[in-house]
């Protein structure tokens, strides 16, 4: 399990770093132009529906059932994989056909405020990406099937392979003057990766040619899928809420113009990277143990986990708020990404930074609830966050313009985190943690109100806030010990990794090991 978690984290980190490079390249060549906005809109139109069945439905429903069947009944395990694989492949082909026939109507629904030339360009990209939908779905199910066989390679290289294909598509589209090639990079990447996944699964002996050709519709095969379908029908509500936020965000952004449509995803990759670097390693290291703890010990450990996470999140959120403009300039501010693009993107980043702590806590707390089998409570917290975000976004955009897109996400995340903490029984420890951090919060408020809006002023304000935070941590014994424990845990994990000598060892797969932070864009 440790080796798998490390492999998935390393693969996800490499993919995220390559994704930052990809976004920088897109910003350099296209900025927040119509081409960049059309690319974002096409990604949402294709990936938001597909992610309904490739996130929690597979990681939380298929993977645990498949892993248990691999130990108890190999024939049923293969039957479950085959029927889910066949269903997803058919779903991908239906989706591709529907996108070709109805793509223009869907794009007009997503972008009601934009002109016909933008709609036509977006539709061409939607069609190109939709052709890759069956391969995208197949590759995802193949990755989870391989994980059930203690093979994490397919899932760990997904983000990297996807980004390589998109980078090639961006370069080819720019050099050839054909923007639709940006989308074809996605499709070509998944065609090649799906082909490789088939070859790897066959070469490792996870499935033979005889296993692959039997009927999918025997009574035994269909009965094997019932537990998976029951779990998936519950877990699908979580991605349904999150993708609803993404879709409505694109609709709202289109009313502000193509700059806002493109800028919101540039801003998101910055905030998502922070969540990946903080929440995922902590989650992978801690959450698998929550399923077997007694209730009292579970709450005690979860409370202890939230203290350092909250402290780190407050620091990262405050620095991201103060340094939003310099960070955007460093990552994207060149080529076609001019001053207006920097201004609108940094304003959205500031809005998102206000809720970084809540986003991190929501991620960890909902996964902790899932580990306890409290899926309904996890869905409730995600649903409240989504409903609040969608409800306040129009008011926020009216008051703050593009910055309101980020503000709405942060407000919804706060409500979601508080709900998750209440349902997990740690709301009082969470509030005490905020009280302990009150000196840092006061420093953040003062710095944000007083610092001049330039890079030098932002740097000075950030240093002051970081100094107050460090003093806050050192002077509080519980907080100091909790933060130091995270650093020591990281050192222990690296030492264990070096001592680990087993190869292809059959181990129980962590329920959320393969889960990625899924968005409507790449």
One Martini backbone bead per residue (centre of mass of N, CA, C, O) as a GRO file, in nm:
protein
  522
    1UNK     BB    1   0.057   0.063  -0.021
    2UNK     BB    2   0.296   0.258   0.000
    3UNK     BB    3   0.404   0.224  -0.286
    4UNK     BB    4   0.144   0.314  -0.427
    5UNK     BB    5   0.119   0.597  -0.303
    6UNK     BB    6   0.393   0.700  -0.403
    7UNK     BB    7   0.345   0.653  -0.705
    8UNK     BB    8   0.092   0.834  -0.731
    9UNK     BB    9   0.216   1.094  -0.624
   10UNK     BB   10   0.449   1.118  -0.824
   11UNK     BB   11   0.270   1.117  -1.077
   12UNK     BB   12   0.094   1.361  -0.997
   13UNK     BB   13   0.325   1.565  -0.965
   14UNK     BB   14   0.439   1.544  -1.249
   15UNK     BB   15   0.174   1.620  -1.392
   16UNK     BB   16   0.143   1.900  -1.255
   17UNK     BB   17   0.409   2.024  -1.354
   18UNK     BB   18   0.344   1.981  -1.653
   19UNK     BB   19   0.082   2.148  -1.637
   20UNK     BB   20   0.218   2.416  -1.580
   21UNK     BB   21   0.375   2.423  -1.843
   22UNK     BB   22   0.129   2.407  -2.028
   23UNK     BB   23  -0.002   2.671  -1.928
   24UNK     BB   24   0.237   2.853  -2.000
   25UNK     BB   25   0.228   2.794  -2.304
   26UNK     BB   26  -0.062   2.885  -2.354
   27UNK     BB   27  -0.017   3.174  -2.250
   28UNK     BB   28   0.208   3.256  -2.451
   29UNK     BB   29   0.039   3.193  -2.723
   30UNK     BB   30  -0.284   3.290  -2.612
   31UNK     BB   31  -0.366   3.354  -2.338
   32UNK     BB   32  -0.707   3.510  -2.317
   33UNK     BB   33  -0.823   3.414  -2.568
   34UNK     BB   34  -1.040   3.256  -2.773
   35UNK     BB   35  -0.880   2.994  -2.788
   36UNK     BB   36  -0.844   2.944  -2.485
   37UNK     BB   37  -1.148   2.954  -2.416
   38UNK     BB   38  -1.237   2.722  -2.603
   39UNK     BB   39  -1.065   2.508  -2.467
   40UNK     BB   40  -1.203   2.526  -2.190
   41UNK     BB   41  -1.495   2.471  -2.282
   42UNK     BB   42  -1.440   2.190  -2.406
   43UNK     BB   43  -1.342   2.051  -2.150
   44UNK     BB   44  -1.605   2.083  -1.997
   45UNK     BB   45  -1.801   1.944  -2.202
   46UNK     BB   46  -1.645   1.664  -2.174
   47UNK     BB   47  -1.539   1.611  -1.868
   48UNK     BB   48  -1.784   1.648  -1.684
   49UNK     BB   49  -1.943   1.394  -1.772
   50UNK     BB   50  -1.707   1.182  -1.742
   51UNK     BB   51  -1.640   1.239  -1.429
   52UNK     BB   52  -1.892   1.097  -1.309
   53UNK     BB   53  -1.740   0.791  -1.377
   54UNK     BB   54  -1.407   0.852  -1.285
   55UNK     BB   55  -1.413   0.887  -0.980
   56UNK     BB   56  -1.591   0.777  -0.729
   57UNK     BB   57  -1.715   0.531  -0.883
   58UNK     BB   58  -1.427   0.392  -0.900
   59UNK     BB   59  -1.269   0.443  -0.629
   60UNK     BB   60  -1.533   0.372  -0.430
   61UNK     BB   61  -1.650   0.108  -0.594
   62UNK     BB   62  -1.473  -0.068  -0.782
   63UNK     BB   63  -1.201  -0.108  -0.630
   64UNK     BB   64  -1.293  -0.255  -0.368
   65UNK     BB   65  -1.443  -0.488  -0.508
   66UNK     BB   66  -1.210  -0.591  -0.683
   67UNK     BB   67  -1.006  -0.647  -0.453
   68UNK     BB   68  -1.178  -0.859  -0.306
   69UNK     BB   69  -1.219  -1.056  -0.550
   70UNK     BB   70  -0.917  -1.121  -0.595
   71UNK     BB   71  -0.914  -1.294  -0.324
   72UNK     BB   72  -1.190  -1.478  -0.352
   73UNK     BB   73  -1.277  -1.437  -0.686
   74UNK     BB   74  -1.144  -1.426  -0.992
   75UNK     BB   75  -1.384  -1.461  -1.184
   76UNK     BB   76  -1.554  -1.223  -1.068
   77UNK     BB   77  -1.343  -1.006  -1.113
   78UNK     BB   78  -1.341  -1.029  -1.424
   79UNK     BB   79  -1.643  -0.980  -1.463
   80UNK     BB   80  -1.653  -0.695  -1.349
   81UNK     BB   81  -1.450  -0.565  -1.539
   82UNK     BB   82  -1.592  -0.632  -1.809
   83UNK     BB   83  -1.864  -0.484  -1.759
   84UNK     BB   84  -1.748  -0.204  -1.698
   85UNK     BB   85  -1.583  -0.173  -1.952
   86UNK     BB   86  -1.819  -0.208  -2.153
   87UNK     BB   87  -1.997   0.023  -2.044
   88UNK     BB   88  -1.790   0.257  -2.084
   89UNK     BB   89  -1.740   0.222  -2.385
   90UNK     BB   90  -2.031   0.269  -2.473
   91UNK     BB   91  -2.059   0.545  -2.341
   92UNK     BB   92  -1.837   0.680  -2.511
   93UNK     BB   93  -1.976   0.641  -2.789
   94UNK     BB   94  -2.236   0.791  -2.724
   95UNK     BB   95  -2.101   1.058  -2.650
   96UNK     BB   96  -1.965   1.110  -2.921
   97UNK     BB   97  -2.223   1.119  -3.091
   98UNK     BB   98  -2.367   1.345  -2.929
   99UNK     BB   99  -2.148   1.564  -2.973
  100UNK     BB  100  -2.173   1.579  -3.281
  101UNK     BB  101  -2.489   1.643  -3.283
  102UNK     BB  102  -2.503   1.847  -2.991
  103UNK     BB  103  -2.264   2.049  -2.943
  104UNK     BB  104  -2.383   2.330  -3.012
  105UNK     BB  105  -2.605   2.338  -2.793
  106UNK     BB  106  -2.415   2.304  -2.548
  107UNK     BB  107  -2.235   2.551  -2.595
  108UNK     BB  108  -2.463   2.761  -2.584
  109UNK     BB  109  -2.529   2.694  -2.288
  110UNK     BB  110  -2.236   2.766  -2.172
  111UNK     BB  111  -2.225   3.034  -2.397
  112UNK     BB  112  -2.452   3.284  -2.405
  113UNK     BB  113  -2.241   3.554  -2.437
  114UNK     BB  114  -2.127   3.446  -2.712
  115UNK     BB  115  -2.024   3.418  -3.021
  116UNK     BB  116  -2.024   3.233  -3.314
  117UNK     BB  117  -1.716   3.188  -3.349
  118UNK     BB  118  -1.673   3.063  -3.072
  119UNK     BB  119  -1.869   2.827  -3.100
  120UNK     BB  120  -1.737   2.691  -3.347
  121UNK     BB  121  -1.460   2.641  -3.217
  122UNK     BB  122  -1.562   2.473  -2.977
  123UNK     BB  123  -1.699   2.246  -3.136
  124UNK     BB  124  -1.442   2.138  -3.274
  125UNK     BB  125  -1.315   2.055  -2.998
  126UNK     BB  126  -1.535   1.869  -2.893
  127UNK     BB  127  -1.519   1.660  -3.118
  128UNK     BB  128  -1.222   1.583  -3.082
  129UNK     BB  129  -1.251   1.487  -2.781
  130UNK     BB  130  -1.491   1.283  -2.813
  131UNK     BB  131  -1.333   1.065  -2.969
  132UNK     BB  132  -1.165   1.001  -2.688
  133UNK     BB  133  -1.370   0.889  -2.476
  134UNK     BB  134  -1.338   0.575  -2.484
  135UNK     BB  135  -1.031   0.584  -2.410
  136UNK     BB  136  -1.057   0.735  -2.144
  137UNK     BB  137  -1.239   0.525  -1.999
  138UNK     BB  138  -1.061   0.280  -2.038
  139UNK     BB  139  -0.806   0.382  -1.894
  140UNK     BB  140  -0.935   0.415  -1.614
  141UNK     BB  141  -1.026   0.118  -1.567
  142UNK     BB  142  -0.746  -0.006  -1.610
  143UNK     BB  143  -0.610   0.133  -1.368
  144UNK     BB  144  -0.793   0.005  -1.145
  145UNK     BB  145  -0.740  -0.291  -1.218
  146UNK     BB  146  -0.435  -0.279  -1.168
  147UNK     BB  147  -0.454  -0.195  -0.868
  148UNK     BB  148  -0.594  -0.463  -0.781
  149UNK     BB  149  -0.295  -0.589  -0.883
  150UNK     BB  150  -0.063  -0.395  -0.771
  151UNK     BB  151  -0.073  -0.180  -1.024
  152UNK     BB  152   0.027   0.178  -1.067
  153UNK     BB  153   0.125   0.279  -1.351
  154UNK     BB  154  -0.120   0.365  -1.517
  155UNK     BB  155  -0.222   0.590  -1.317
  156UNK     BB  156   0.055   0.751  -1.275
  157UNK     BB  157   0.074   0.838  -1.605
  158UNK     BB  158  -0.177   0.998  -1.692
  159UNK     BB  159  -0.105   1.302  -1.652
  160UNK     BB  160   0.152   1.300  -1.822
  161UNK     BB  161   0.040   1.196  -2.094
  162UNK     BB  162  -0.172   1.416  -2.127
  163UNK     BB  163   0.022   1.661  -2.127
  164UNK     BB  164   0.191   1.579  -2.369
  165UNK     BB  165  -0.040   1.585  -2.575
  166UNK     BB  166  -0.118   1.886  -2.526
  167UNK     BB  167   0.149   2.014  -2.598
  168UNK     BB  168   0.155   1.913  -2.889
  169UNK     BB  169  -0.115   2.047  -2.968
  170UNK     BB  170  -0.033   2.340  -2.916
  171UNK     BB  171   0.205   2.354  -3.112
  172UNK     BB  172   0.058   2.256  -3.367
  173UNK     BB  173  -0.166   2.472  -3.370
  174UNK     BB  174   0.026   2.715  -3.395
  175UNK     BB  175   0.200   2.634  -3.647
  176UNK     BB  176  -0.070   2.564  -3.833
  177UNK     BB  177  -0.330   2.741  -3.759
  178UNK     BB  178  -0.498   2.504  -3.575
  179UNK     BB  179  -0.680   2.499  -3.289
  180UNK     BB  180  -0.804   2.202  -3.289
  181UNK     BB  181  -0.529   2.055  -3.210
  182UNK     BB  182  -0.551   2.084  -2.908
  183UNK     BB  183  -0.771   1.855  -2.884
  184UNK     BB  184  -0.623   1.620  -3.037
  185UNK     BB  185  -0.411   1.571  -2.818
  186UNK     BB  186  -0.600   1.419  -2.627
  187UNK     BB  187  -0.685   1.184  -2.812
  188UNK     BB  188  -0.408   1.069  -2.889
  189UNK     BB  189  -0.311   1.009  -2.604
  190UNK     BB  190  -0.545   0.796  -2.536
  191UNK     BB  191  -0.494   0.599  -2.759
  192UNK     BB  192  -0.203   0.526  -2.673
  193UNK     BB  193  -0.259   0.456  -2.371
  194UNK     BB  194  -0.469   0.234  -2.419
  195UNK     BB  195  -0.284   0.048  -2.578
  196UNK     BB  196  -0.078   0.014  -2.350
  197UNK     BB  197  -0.272  -0.101  -2.136
  198UNK     BB  198  -0.344  -0.358  -2.282
  199UNK     BB  199  -0.055  -0.469  -2.299
  200UNK     BB  200   0.003  -0.474  -1.992
  201UNK     BB  201  -0.225  -0.657  -1.896
  202UNK     BB  202  -0.143  -0.899  -2.072
  203UNK     BB  203   0.166  -0.927  -1.991
  204UNK     BB  204   0.085  -0.966  -1.671
  205UNK     BB  205  -0.181  -1.165  -1.656
  206UNK     BB  206  -0.469  -1.039  -1.571
  207UNK     BB  207  -0.561  -1.113  -1.875
  208UNK     BB  208  -0.698  -1.311  -2.113
  209UNK     BB  209  -0.829  -1.393  -2.414
  210UNK     BB  210  -1.059  -1.568  -2.290
  211UNK     BB  211  -1.166  -1.353  -2.090
  212UNK     BB  212  -1.233  -1.130  -2.326
  213UNK     BB  213  -1.469  -1.315  -2.502
  214UNK     BB  214  -1.693  -1.335  -2.329
  215UNK     BB  215  -1.989  -1.293  -2.199
  216UNK     BB  216  -2.157  -1.012  -2.043
  217UNK     BB  217  -2.479  -1.149  -2.011
  218UNK     BB  218  -2.476  -1.315  -1.772
  219UNK     BB  219  -2.605  -1.380  -1.469
  220UNK     BB  220  -2.334  -1.380  -1.313
  221UNK     BB  221  -2.219  -1.114  -1.418
  222UNK     BB  222  -2.454  -0.925  -1.333
  223UNK     BB  223  -2.445  -0.997  -1.024
  224UNK     BB  224  -2.156  -0.885  -0.972
  225UNK     BB  225  -2.245  -0.572  -1.032
  226UNK     BB  226  -2.443  -0.483  -0.805
  227UNK     BB  227  -2.260  -0.363  -0.579
  228UNK     BB  228  -2.136  -0.147  -0.758
  229UNK     BB  229  -2.400   0.001  -0.842
  230UNK     BB  230  -2.485   0.076  -0.556
  231UNK     BB  231  -2.239   0.251  -0.485
  232UNK     BB  232  -2.238   0.439  -0.737
  233UNK     BB  233  -2.525   0.567  -0.690
  234UNK     BB  234  -2.408   0.732  -0.446
  235UNK     BB  235  -2.120   0.853  -0.539
  236UNK     BB  236  -2.217   1.030  -0.789
  237UNK     BB  237  -2.296   1.291  -0.628
  238UNK     BB  238  -2.021   1.426  -0.595
  239UNK     BB  239  -1.950   1.486  -0.899
  240UNK     BB  240  -2.216   1.626  -0.960
  241UNK     BB  241  -2.164   1.874  -0.786
  242UNK     BB  242  -1.881   1.960  -0.892
  243UNK     BB  243  -1.968   1.984  -1.199
  244UNK     BB  244  -2.184   2.199  -1.154
  245UNK     BB  245  -1.989   2.419  -1.074
  246UNK     BB  246  -1.830   2.426  -1.340
  247UNK     BB  247  -2.057   2.484  -1.540
  248UNK     BB  248  -2.170   2.746  -1.403
  249UNK     BB  249  -1.903   2.898  -1.422
  250UNK     BB  250  -1.893   2.917  -1.732
  251UNK     BB  251  -2.154   3.070  -1.767
  252UNK     BB  252  -2.071   3.317  -1.596
  253UNK     BB  253  -1.803   3.385  -1.748
  254UNK     BB  254  -1.926   3.442  -2.033
  255UNK     BB  255  -2.055   3.719  -1.935
  256UNK     BB  256  -1.745   3.851  -1.914
  257UNK     BB  257  -1.585   3.684  -2.122
  258UNK     BB  258  -1.306   3.530  -2.253
  259UNK     BB  259  -1.106   3.603  -2.031
  260UNK     BB  260  -1.256   3.461  -1.793
  261UNK     BB  261  -1.267   3.173  -1.906
  262UNK     BB  262  -0.953   3.140  -1.906
  263UNK     BB  263  -0.861   3.254  -1.620
  264UNK     BB  264  -0.998   3.048  -1.422
  265UNK     BB  265  -0.795   2.810  -1.500
  266UNK     BB  266  -0.532   2.941  -1.429
  267UNK     BB  267  -0.611   2.975  -1.130
  268UNK     BB  268  -0.674   2.675  -1.059
  269UNK     BB  269  -0.389   2.550  -1.094
  270UNK     BB  270  -0.277   2.691  -0.844
  271UNK     BB  271  -0.472   2.580  -0.625
  272UNK     BB  272  -0.449   2.273  -0.695
  273UNK     BB  273  -0.149   2.245  -0.625
  274UNK     BB  274  -0.182   2.299  -0.322
  275UNK     BB  275  -0.367   2.057  -0.266
  276UNK     BB  276  -0.178   1.834  -0.365
  277UNK     BB  277   0.071   1.901  -0.169
  278UNK     BB  278  -0.108   1.871   0.104
  279UNK     BB  279  -0.360   1.671   0.109
  280UNK     BB  280  -0.272   1.404  -0.031
  281UNK     BB  281  -0.035   1.305   0.150
  282UNK     BB  282  -0.198   1.307   0.412
  283UNK     BB  283  -0.423   1.119   0.317
  284UNK     BB  284  -0.250   0.869   0.231
  285UNK     BB  285  -0.118   0.834   0.522
  286UNK     BB  286  -0.409   0.833   0.707
  287UNK     BB  287  -0.692   0.720   0.598
  288UNK     BB  288  -0.671   0.401   0.605
  289UNK     BB  289  -0.694   0.392   0.932
  290UNK     BB  290  -0.993   0.495   0.988
  291UNK     BB  291  -1.165   0.229   0.932
  292UNK     BB  292  -1.046   0.074   1.223
  293UNK     BB  293  -1.145   0.272   1.423
  294UNK     BB  294  -1.260   0.397   1.683
  295UNK     BB  295  -1.454   0.662   1.734
  296UNK     BB  296  -1.279   0.816   1.940
  297UNK     BB  297  -1.006   0.782   1.790
  298UNK     BB  298  -1.090   0.909   1.527
  299UNK     BB  299  -1.142   1.197   1.637
  300UNK     BB  300  -0.862   1.241   1.759
  301UNK     BB  301  -0.697   1.207   1.494
  302UNK     BB  302  -0.847   1.416   1.323
  303UNK     BB  303  -0.789   1.656   1.503
  304UNK     BB  304  -0.477   1.632   1.486
  305UNK     BB  305  -0.470   1.670   1.171
  306UNK     BB  306  -0.610   1.960   1.145
  307UNK     BB  307  -0.410   2.148   1.281
  308UNK     BB  308  -0.170   2.154   1.074
  309UNK     BB  309  -0.342   2.194   0.823
  310UNK     BB  310  -0.458   2.469   0.905
  311UNK     BB  311  -0.190   2.618   0.936
  312UNK     BB  312  -0.084   2.573   0.645
  313UNK     BB  313  -0.331   2.693   0.500
  314UNK     BB  314  -0.312   2.979   0.610
  315UNK     BB  315  -0.036   3.042   0.496
  316UNK     BB  316  -0.089   2.979   0.195
  317UNK     BB  317  -0.334   3.166   0.155
  318UNK     BB  318  -0.192   3.434   0.231
  319UNK     BB  319   0.038   3.422   0.023
  320UNK     BB  320  -0.146   3.398  -0.226
  321UNK     BB  321  -0.288   3.668  -0.189
  322UNK     BB  322  -0.032   3.859  -0.183
  323UNK     BB  323   0.115   3.689  -0.447
  324UNK     BB  324  -0.065   3.670  -0.701
  325UNK     BB  325   0.068   3.853  -0.912
  326UNK     BB  326   0.361   3.739  -0.915
  327UNK     BB  327   0.279   3.447  -0.981
  328UNK     BB  328   0.138   3.502  -1.251
  329UNK     BB  329   0.383   3.634  -1.385
  330UNK     BB  330   0.579   3.394  -1.364
  331UNK     BB  331   0.397   3.173  -1.506
  332UNK     BB  332   0.240   3.372  -1.755
  333UNK     BB  333   0.391   3.667  -1.804
  334UNK     BB  334   0.392   3.614  -2.141
  335UNK     BB  335   0.348   3.716  -2.438
  336UNK     BB  336  -0.003   3.698  -2.468
  337UNK     BB  337   0.020   3.754  -2.151
  338UNK     BB  338  -0.090   4.028  -2.040
  339UNK     BB  339  -0.196   4.266  -1.824
  340UNK     BB  340  -0.499   4.190  -1.833
  341UNK     BB  341  -0.451   3.890  -1.764
  342UNK     BB  342  -0.315   3.933  -1.491
  343UNK     BB  343  -0.543   4.082  -1.349
  344UNK     BB  344  -0.776   3.871  -1.375
  345UNK     BB  345  -0.626   3.624  -1.257
  346UNK     BB  346  -0.537   3.744  -0.979
  347UNK     BB  347  -0.826   3.800  -0.879
  348UNK     BB  348  -0.911   3.499  -0.869
  349UNK     BB  349  -0.687   3.396  -0.684
  350UNK     BB  350  -0.770   3.562  -0.439
  351UNK     BB  351  -1.045   3.431  -0.407
  352UNK     BB  352  -0.936   3.136  -0.368
  353UNK     BB  353  -0.742   3.188  -0.120
  354UNK     BB  354  -0.969   3.228   0.100
  355UNK     BB  355  -1.038   2.888   0.063
  356UNK     BB  356  -0.798   2.690   0.102
  357UNK     BB  357  -0.850   2.576   0.384
  358UNK     BB  358  -1.135   2.465   0.321
  359UNK     BB  359  -1.054   2.279   0.085
  360UNK     BB  360  -0.860   2.098   0.244
  361UNK     BB  361  -1.056   2.008   0.464
  362UNK     BB  362  -1.273   1.889   0.281
  363UNK     BB  363  -1.103   1.670   0.157
  364UNK     BB  364  -1.021   1.516   0.419
  365UNK     BB  365  -1.305   1.484   0.555
  366UNK     BB  366  -1.452   1.329   0.328
  367UNK     BB  367  -1.251   1.089   0.327
  368UNK     BB  368  -1.297   1.011   0.619
  369UNK     BB  369  -1.596   0.944   0.585
  370UNK     BB  370  -1.556   0.726   0.371
  371UNK     BB  371  -1.376   0.539   0.549
  372UNK     BB  372  -1.638   0.503   0.752
  373UNK     BB  373  -1.902   0.488   0.551
  374UNK     BB  374  -2.003   0.808   0.532
  375UNK     BB  375  -2.135   0.897   0.244
  376UNK     BB  376  -2.375   1.084   0.304
  377UNK     BB  377  -2.214   1.299   0.461
  378UNK     BB  378  -2.019   1.366   0.231
  379UNK     BB  379  -2.234   1.455   0.029
  380UNK     BB  380  -2.355   1.683   0.199
  381UNK     BB  381  -2.103   1.865   0.209
  382UNK     BB  382  -2.070   1.893  -0.098
  383UNK     BB  383  -2.358   2.000  -0.158
  384UNK     BB  384  -2.345   2.259   0.012
  385UNK     BB  385  -2.108   2.386  -0.135
  386UNK     BB  386  -2.243   2.393  -0.416
  387UNK     BB  387  -2.500   2.553  -0.353
  388UNK     BB  388  -2.362   2.805  -0.241
  389UNK     BB  389  -2.190   2.873  -0.485
  390UNK     BB  390  -2.424   2.902  -0.693
  391UNK     BB  391  -2.588   3.118  -0.531
  392UNK     BB  392  -2.347   3.348  -0.488
  393UNK     BB  393  -2.215   3.409  -0.764
  394UNK     BB  394  -2.390   3.636  -0.891
  395UNK     BB  395  -2.340   3.837  -0.658
  396UNK     BB  396  -2.030   3.837  -0.669
  397UNK     BB  397  -1.999   3.929  -0.966
  398UNK     BB  398  -2.155   4.196  -0.938
  399UNK     BB  399  -1.950   4.312  -0.715
  400UNK     BB  400  -1.639   4.184  -0.840
  401UNK     BB  401  -1.650   4.022  -1.082
  402UNK     BB  402  -1.415   3.794  -1.151
  403UNK     BB  403  -1.345   3.758  -0.846
  404UNK     BB  404  -1.625   3.619  -0.777
  405UNK     BB  405  -1.550   3.332  -0.866
  406UNK     BB  406  -1.355   3.280  -0.626
  407UNK     BB  407  -1.534   3.366  -0.386
  408UNK     BB  408  -1.753   3.146  -0.419
  409UNK     BB  409  -1.575   2.902  -0.364
  410UNK     BB  410  -1.492   2.987  -0.076
  411UNK     BB  411  -1.770   3.001   0.054
  412UNK     BB  412  -1.851   2.709  -0.004
  413UNK     BB  413  -1.607   2.575   0.143
  414UNK     BB  414  -1.676   2.667   0.426
  415UNK     BB  415  -1.948   2.521   0.449
  416UNK     BB  416  -1.835   2.238   0.387
  417UNK     BB  417  -1.628   2.217   0.621
  418UNK     BB  418  -1.826   2.260   0.857
  419UNK     BB  419  -2.005   2.020   0.791
  420UNK     BB  420  -1.787   1.798   0.806
  421UNK     BB  421  -1.701   1.858   1.098
  422UNK     BB  422  -1.976   1.807   1.227
  423UNK     BB  423  -2.013   1.507   1.119
  424UNK     BB  424  -1.722   1.417   1.249
  425UNK     BB  425  -1.694   1.564   1.546
  426UNK     BB  426  -1.477   1.849   1.505
  427UNK     BB  427  -1.575   2.149   1.547
  428UNK     BB  428  -1.436   2.242   1.811
  429UNK     BB  429  -1.137   2.192   1.734
  430UNK     BB  430  -1.148   2.380   1.490
  431UNK     BB  431  -1.217   2.643   1.643
  432UNK     BB  432  -0.967   2.631   1.828
  433UNK     BB  433  -0.761   2.651   1.596
  434UNK     BB  434  -0.849   2.936   1.507
  435UNK     BB  435  -0.789   3.073   1.778
  436UNK     BB  436  -0.483   3.013   1.782
  437UNK     BB  437  -0.459   3.173   1.485
  438UNK     BB  438  -0.538   3.478   1.535
  439UNK     BB  439  -0.272   3.634   1.491
  440UNK     BB  440  -0.245   3.558   1.193
  441UNK     BB  441  -0.521   3.664   1.097
  442UNK     BB  442  -0.464   3.958   1.178
  443UNK     BB  443  -0.215   3.995   0.994
  444UNK     BB  444  -0.359   3.945   0.730
  445UNK     BB  445  -0.562   4.173   0.745
  446UNK     BB  446  -0.358   4.404   0.769
  447UNK     BB  447  -0.192   4.345   0.510
  448UNK     BB  448  -0.432   4.360   0.303
  449UNK     BB  449  -0.501   4.669   0.385
  450UNK     BB  450  -0.185   4.807   0.355
  451UNK     BB  451  -0.062   4.705   0.107
  452UNK     BB  452   0.083   4.767  -0.175
  453UNK     BB  453   0.013   4.730  -0.534
  454UNK     BB  454   0.301   4.554  -0.535
  455UNK     BB  455   0.567   4.346  -0.531
  456UNK     BB  456   0.721   4.462  -0.289
  457UNK     BB  457   0.483   4.485  -0.093
  458UNK     BB  458   0.404   4.184  -0.103
  459UNK     BB  459   0.670   4.075   0.013
  460UNK     BB  460   0.671   4.219   0.284
  461UNK     BB  461   0.395   4.114   0.383
  462UNK     BB  462   0.470   3.810   0.368
  463UNK     BB  463   0.700   3.815   0.574
  464UNK     BB  464   0.531   3.912   0.813
  465UNK     BB  465   0.326   3.682   0.818
  466UNK     BB  466   0.531   3.448   0.845
  467UNK     BB  467   0.646   3.544   1.117
  468UNK     BB  468   0.384   3.528   1.279
  469UNK     BB  469   0.329   3.229   1.224
  470UNK     BB  470   0.587   3.115   1.349
  471UNK     BB  471   0.536   3.227   1.631
  472UNK     BB  472   0.263   3.087   1.670
  473UNK     BB  473   0.379   2.799   1.660
  474UNK     BB  474   0.607   2.813   1.880
  475UNK     BB  475   0.403   2.915   2.124
  476UNK     BB  476   0.246   2.645   2.052
  477UNK     BB  477   0.267   2.328   2.142
  478UNK     BB  478   0.060   2.167   1.970
  479UNK     BB  479   0.129   2.302   1.700
  480UNK     BB  480   0.431   2.241   1.697
  481UNK     BB  481   0.408   1.927   1.713
  482UNK     BB  482   0.229   1.887   1.461
  483UNK     BB  483   0.419   2.009   1.247
  484UNK     BB  484   0.665   1.827   1.314
  485UNK     BB  485   0.524   1.555   1.252
  486UNK     BB  486   0.508   1.591   0.948
  487UNK     BB  487   0.812   1.603   0.895
  488UNK     BB  488   0.876   1.324   1.023
  489UNK     BB  489   0.691   1.158   0.840
  490UNK     BB  490   0.839   1.220   0.577
  491UNK     BB  491   1.109   1.088   0.664
  492UNK     BB  492   0.997   0.805   0.719
  493UNK     BB  493   0.886   0.750   0.433
  494UNK     BB  494   1.161   0.766   0.290
  495UNK     BB  495   1.295   0.537   0.449
  496UNK     BB  496   1.095   0.313   0.374
  497UNK     BB  497   1.133   0.328   0.071
  498UNK     BB  498   1.440   0.236   0.077
  499UNK     BB  499   1.367  -0.049   0.229
  500UNK     BB  500   1.196  -0.134   0.001
  501UNK     BB  501   1.193  -0.474  -0.178
  502UNK     BB  502   0.937  -0.532  -0.295
  503UNK     BB  503   0.767  -0.707  -0.570
  504UNK     BB  504   0.453  -0.727  -0.661
  505UNK     BB  505   0.280  -0.700  -0.411
  506UNK     BB  506  -0.001  -0.823  -0.254
  507UNK     BB  507  -0.227  -0.566  -0.174
  508UNK     BB  508  -0.419  -0.357  -0.031
  509UNK     BB  509  -0.627  -0.116  -0.160
  510UNK     BB  510  -0.675   0.198  -0.146
  511UNK     BB  511  -0.963   0.353  -0.198
  512UNK     BB  512  -0.809   0.655  -0.283
  513UNK     BB  513  -0.543   0.615  -0.451
  514UNK     BB  514  -0.655   0.704  -0.758
  515UNK     BB  515  -0.737   0.983  -0.691
  516UNK     BB  516  -0.835   1.276  -0.842
  517UNK     BB  517  -0.856   1.614  -0.907
  518UNK     BB  518  -1.149   1.696  -1.046
  519UNK     BB  519  -1.217   1.863  -1.351
  520UNK     BB  520  -1.340   2.040  -1.627
  521UNK     BB  521  -1.037   2.064  -1.659
  522UNK     BB  522  -0.686   1.988  -1.714
   0.00000   0.00000   0.00000
